[in-house]
Amino acid sequence: MRWLIAEYQPVALFSLKHGEATSTGGKSLLLPTPFSIRMALLDAAIRTMGLGPEDSAWMDVVGGIRSLSLAVNPPKHAAVTSLFAKVLKPARDKPGQAFQKTIAFREYVHLHGTVGLAFSGAQEALDAVESLLPHVTYFGKRGSFFQLLNRPRYEETDSAPPEGFVLLEGWTGGGLPDEFSLGTIQRMDDWGPGVTPGSLNIYSSEKLSLGKGRIRFDVVLPYHIKQSGRGFTFYERF
């Protein structure tokens, strides 16, 4: 199996709420999800290729990105800082007032080291993604900036992801696996089998429905808590 590998250096704090979080309870994931990675690639395609939902090539780009298998190589350490912040939210039942003040829980992750991404699929799709990777500047929440370190490279394996990488897929078969790897479980999301170009367009009336256009699954990341205290949790990879 051929894998296209890209290494990114985090240059800002990372933050990405999982899909089940509320607007005021924003616990962050430790790493980008497949959904956020694919959306970053689609965003790069729109900016560099001038694509729009009305273009015939839009369907090909979405299909190529969706067909890829993804794996991640987590950095050595991840430090999560939690805090309460003052935010504005739309006012309810308050005529003449657009917003009201409230507090929200937020988490920000400092990733110490590089984040490796590996893609596997048809060569045509890999070639298209390879040209987009240098134009990806953030994953997840806007402002979670990443910098591509080197030119993407290829690596051949038997079937599993390259050494050190974790496959970003849920288990199959309709039941639980026979055994679990040690680590920290993260609830991630991805494009579902029913995702359409229209559902990815925020200006479209077509909805991105859960279970069809968007799926959720659990991934075990090779992290354990090394130290924790009031307002922070320090994870170390093993």
C-alpha positions as a printed Julia matrix, in Angstrom:
238×3 Matrix{Float64}:
   0.0    0.0     0.0
   1.32   3.42   -0.95
   1.05   6.31    1.51
   1.57  10.02    0.89
   3.08  11.55    4.04
   3.15  15.22    5.02
   4.64  16.67    8.21
   3.21  19.82    9.76
   4.59  22.01   12.53
   1.96  23.59   14.82
   2.68  27.32   15.02
  -0.28  28.28   17.23
  -2.46  26.7    19.88
  -4.82  24.06   18.52
  -8.51  23.93   19.37
 -11.28  21.77   17.89
 -14.48  20.84   19.7
 -15.91  17.39   19.08
 -19.3   17.23   17.41
 -21.24  16.53   20.6
 -19.95  19.58   22.48
 -22.21  22.57   23.16
 -21.39  26.17   22.32
 -20.61  26.92   25.98
 -18.77  23.68   26.78
 -15.91  23.57   24.29
 -13.63  20.71   25.34
 -11.01  20.31   22.63
  -9.77  17.22   20.85
  -6.04  16.57   20.92
  -5.62  16.24   17.15
  -7.46  17.17   13.94
 -10.26  14.83   12.89
 -10.63  13.3     9.41
 -13.55  15.67    8.83
 -11.41  18.74    9.55
  -8.52  17.41    7.43
 -10.77  16.8     4.43
 -12.42  20.22    4.84
  -8.97  21.85    4.94
  -8.08  20.14    1.67
 -11.38  21.22    0.1
 -10.77  24.78    1.28
  -7.31  24.72   -0.34
  -8.84  23.43   -3.59
 -11.41  26.24   -3.62
  -8.76  28.9    -3.04
  -6.15  27.6    -5.47
  -8.35  26.2    -8.23
 -11.16  28.73   -8.09
 -13.78  26.01   -7.71
 -17.4   26.55   -6.83
 -20.42  24.26   -6.29
 -21.62  25.03   -9.8
 -18.39  23.78  -11.42
 -18.29  20.27  -12.87
 -14.86  19.67  -11.31
 -16.29  20.24   -7.8
 -17.75  16.72   -7.72
 -14.44  15.18   -8.8
 -12.5   17.03   -6.08
 -14.97  16.06   -3.35
 -14.97  12.43   -4.52
 -11.18  12.25   -4.64
 -10.76  13.68   -1.14
 -13.49  11.42    0.25
 -11.89   8.27   -1.2
  -8.64   8.65    0.77
  -7.77   6.72    3.91
  -6.19   8.88    6.63
  -3.66   8.22    9.38
  -1.94  10.55   11.85
   1.43  10.5    13.6
   0.86  12.36   16.91
   3.57  14.58   18.41
   5.47  13.54   21.53
   3.62  15.81   23.96
   0.29  17.64   24.15
  -0.54  20.16   26.89
  -4.19  21.15   27.28
  -5.04  24.44   29.0
  -8.63  25.03   30.12
 -10.24  28.33   31.01
 -13.49  30.25   31.24
 -13.91  33.16   28.84
 -16.49  35.89   28.39
 -18.37  35.51   25.11
 -21.38  36.97   23.34
 -24.28  34.81   22.21
 -27.52  35.71   20.42
 -30.01  37.2    22.84
 -33.3   35.38   23.38
 -36.56  37.06   24.31
 -34.85  40.44   24.63
 -36.32  42.89   22.11
 -33.86  45.43   20.79
 -30.82  43.47   22.03
 -28.91  41.36   19.5
 -26.41  39.73   21.88
 -26.04  38.99   25.55
 -22.95  38.33   27.65
 -22.21  34.92   29.11
 -19.25  32.71   29.99
 -18.01  29.65   28.13
 -15.56  26.86   28.84
 -12.69  26.61   26.36
  -9.64  24.39   25.91
  -6.47  25.06   23.9
  -3.82  22.47   23.07
  -0.09  23.1    22.76
   1.33  20.37   20.53
   5.05  19.89   21.1
   6.55  18.35   17.97
   5.36  17.71   14.46
   2.05  16.23   13.32
   2.34  13.71   10.49
  -0.54  13.04    8.1
  -0.63  10.02    5.8
  -3.01   9.51    2.87
  -3.68   6.32    0.93
  -5.84   5.75   -2.13
  -5.85   5.93   -5.91
  -2.76   7.57   -7.37
  -4.87  10.19   -9.17
  -6.38  11.3    -5.87
  -2.97  11.31   -4.17
  -1.51  13.5    -6.94
  -4.35  15.99   -6.5
  -3.92  16.09   -2.72
  -0.14  16.45   -2.96
  -0.57  19.77   -4.8
  -3.01  21.0    -2.12
  -0.99  20.17    1.0
   1.33  23.24    0.82
  -1.76  25.49    0.79
  -3.25  24.03    3.99
  -2.51  26.48    6.81
  -4.84  25.43    9.63
  -6.92  22.52   10.87
 -10.06  22.74   12.95
 -10.89  26.09   14.46
  -9.7   29.05   12.4
  -6.48  30.28   13.96
  -5.13  26.81   14.73
  -2.26  27.37   12.33
   0.07  24.67   10.98
   3.1   24.98    8.7
   4.14  22.32    6.18
   7.77  21.49    6.97
   9.01  19.56    3.94
   7.87  18.38    0.56
   5.4   15.46    0.96
   6.97  12.04    0.42
   5.76   8.54   -0.42
   6.24   5.37    1.62
   5.3    1.8     0.75
   3.85  -0.59    3.37
   2.23  -4.03    3.32
  -1.23  -2.87    4.4
  -1.01  -1.04    7.73
  -0.15   2.68    7.99
   3.54   3.66    8.21
   5.31   3.06   11.52
   4.17   5.46   14.22
   0.89   6.37   12.47
  -2.6    5.71   13.81
  -5.35   4.91   11.33
  -8.21   7.39   11.68
 -11.06   4.96   11.2
 -13.62   3.37   13.5
 -13.88  -0.37   13.83
 -16.18  -2.28   11.48
 -18.4   -5.32   11.82
 -21.2   -3.75   13.86
 -19.74  -4.72   17.26
 -16.81  -4.03   19.54
 -13.29  -5.17   18.68
 -11.77  -8.13   20.5
  -9.15  -5.91   22.14
  -8.3   -2.24   22.57
  -4.94  -0.51   22.33
  -3.73   1.4    25.35
  -4.21   5.12   25.11
  -6.71   7.96   25.22
 -10.03   7.58   23.41
 -11.11  10.5    21.24
 -14.53  10.85   19.57
 -13.81  11.93   15.99
 -15.9   12.56   12.9
 -15.53  12.13    9.15
 -17.37  12.56    5.88
 -20.05   9.9     5.66
 -21.04   7.75    2.67
 -23.93  10.09    1.93
 -21.93  13.32    1.83
 -22.63  15.46   -1.23
 -21.0   18.61   -2.62
 -24.18  20.5    -1.77
 -24.12  19.44    1.89
 -20.54  20.75    2.2
 -21.59  24.17    0.89
 -22.56  26.4     3.82
 -24.66  28.58    1.51
 -26.77  25.64    0.39
 -30.08  24.63    1.99
 -28.95  21.0     1.9
 -28.18  19.71    5.39
 -25.2   17.63    6.49
 -27.11  14.93    8.34
 -25.52  12.82   11.06
 -25.03   9.2    10.09
 -25.28   9.93    6.39
 -23.21  12.97    5.47
 -21.26  12.97    8.74
 -20.25   9.99   10.86
 -18.7    9.74   14.33
 -16.42   7.06   15.71
 -13.83   6.52   18.44
 -10.07   6.4    17.91
  -7.5    5.36   20.53
  -4.54   7.75   20.47
  -1.22   6.6    22.02
  -1.32   9.18   24.83
  -1.45   8.87   28.59
  -1.8   11.6    31.2
   1.64  12.44   32.58
   0.59  15.26   34.86
  -2.52  17.31   35.57
  -3.58  20.16   37.76
  -6.03  23.01   38.05
  -6.49  24.31   34.53
  -4.14  21.99   32.64
  -3.55  18.39   31.57
  -0.23  17.18   30.16
  -0.27  14.18   27.81
   2.76  12.15   26.76
   2.96   9.73   23.87
   4.13   6.17   24.58
